[in-house]
Amino acid sequence: MSKPDELLVDVAALVESGHSNQMSLTVVAGGAVITGRLAPEKAWRQRVSEVLTDSDHLSAFSAAFTTAPREEGPPKYLHFHVARILQGSVGIPETGGMYRVAIKDVSAWTMGDFSYSDH
């Protein structure tokens, strides 16, 4: 198990405390490049719950995202919204997705998001 990057933990804590969803970040985790904006966990959970509630087939899962986070202390996860996994020069999904990434699994990161091309 790797030790989380303390600076990245600090960035995540600032996002959590400021309730901002405008911090762009790109990370490498498990060999995947994920780029997008960070959101506070509470806002991320709420948005995922809303999307699931609106689904005819997945609405039963929405309740799992309405509970409050269980752990105190520094953040252990990054919560991305409007995020894409970069595959070559393409970002998937095209519309952006909601991703939760364990900070301990991040092997590299940079502020900002990467451009991509849908062509």
C-alpha positions in Angstrom: 0.0 0.0 0.0 1.5 3.3 -1.0 1.5 6.5 1.1 -0.8 9.2 -0.2 0.8 12.4 -1.5 0.5 14.9 1.2 0.2 17.9 -1.2 -2.6 16.1 -3.1 -4.4 15.4 0.2 -4.1 19.2 1.0 -5.6 20.0 -2.4 -8.5 17.6 -1.8 -9.0 19.1 1.7 -9.2 22.6 0.3 -11.8 21.5 -2.2 -13.8 19.8 0.6 -13.6 22.9 2.9 -14.3 25.5 0.1 -17.2 23.6 -1.4 -15.8 24.6 -4.9 -16.3 22.5 -8.0 -14.0 24.5 -10.2 -10.6 23.0 -9.4 -9.3 21.2 -12.5 -7.0 18.3 -11.9 -5.5 15.5 -14.0 -4.3 12.2 -12.3 -2.8 8.9 -13.3 -4.3 6.1 -11.3 -4.0 2.4 -12.2 -2.5 3.4 -15.5 -5.5 5.5 -16.5 -5.3 9.2 -17.1 -8.4 10.9 -15.6 -8.9 14.7 -16.2 -11.7 16.9 -14.9 -12.9 19.0 -12.1 -12.9 18.1 -8.4 -16.1 18.4 -6.3 -16.7 18.2 -2.6 -17.7 14.7 -1.7 -21.2 15.8 -0.5 -21.9 17.6 -3.8 -20.6 14.6 -5.8 -22.7 12.1 -3.8 -25.8 14.4 -4.3 -25.3 14.6 -8.1 -24.7 10.8 -8.5 -27.9 10.2 -6.4 -29.9 12.6 -8.7 -28.7 10.8 -11.8 -29.6 7.4 -10.4 -33.0 8.6 -9.1 -33.8 9.7 -12.7 -33.0 6.3 -14.1 -35.8 3.7 -14.6 -33.4 0.8 -13.9 -31.0 2.2 -11.3 -33.1 4.4 -9.0 -32.9 1.8 -6.2 -29.1 2.6 -5.9 -29.6 6.3 -5.3 -30.1 5.9 -1.6 -26.5 4.5 -1.2 -25.2 8.0 -2.2 -27.4 10.0 0.2 -25.7 8.9 3.3 -23.0 11.1 4.8 -19.3 10.1 4.5 -18.4 7.7 7.3 -14.8 8.7 8.0 -13.3 11.8 9.7 -9.9 13.1 9.0 -8.1 14.1 5.8 -9.8 13.1 2.5 -9.0 9.7 1.1 -10.7 10.1 -2.2 -10.8 12.6 -5.1 -14.3 13.2 -6.4 -14.3 14.1 -10.1 -17.2 15.5 -12.1 -17.2 16.6 -15.7 -14.3 14.1 -16.0 -13.0 12.0 -18.8 -10.6 9.1 -19.0 -8.1 9.9 -21.7 -7.5 7.2 -24.3 -5.1 8.4 -26.9 -6.4 11.7 -28.0 -10.0 10.9 -27.1 -11.8 11.6 -23.8 -14.5 9.2 -22.6 -17.3 9.7 -22.0 -17.8 12.6 -24.3 -20.1 14.3 -21.9 -17.9 13.8 -18.9 -18.5 11.4 -16.0 -18.4 11.1 -12.2 -15.4 9.3 -10.9 -14.1 8.6 -7.4 -10.4 7.9 -7.1 -8.5 6.8 -4.1 -5.7 9.3 -3.4 -3.4 6.5 -2.4 -3.7 5.1 -5.9 -2.6 8.3 -7.7 0.9 7.8 -9.1 1.1 11.2 -10.8 -0.9 14.4 -11.0 -1.0 18.0 -12.3 -3.2 21.0 -11.8 -5.5 21.7 -14.8 -7.2 19.4 -17.2 -5.9 18.1 -20.5 -7.4 19.0 -23.8 -8.6 16.1 -26.0 -10.0 15.7 -29.4 -13.2 13.9 -30.4 -11.9 13.6 -34.0 
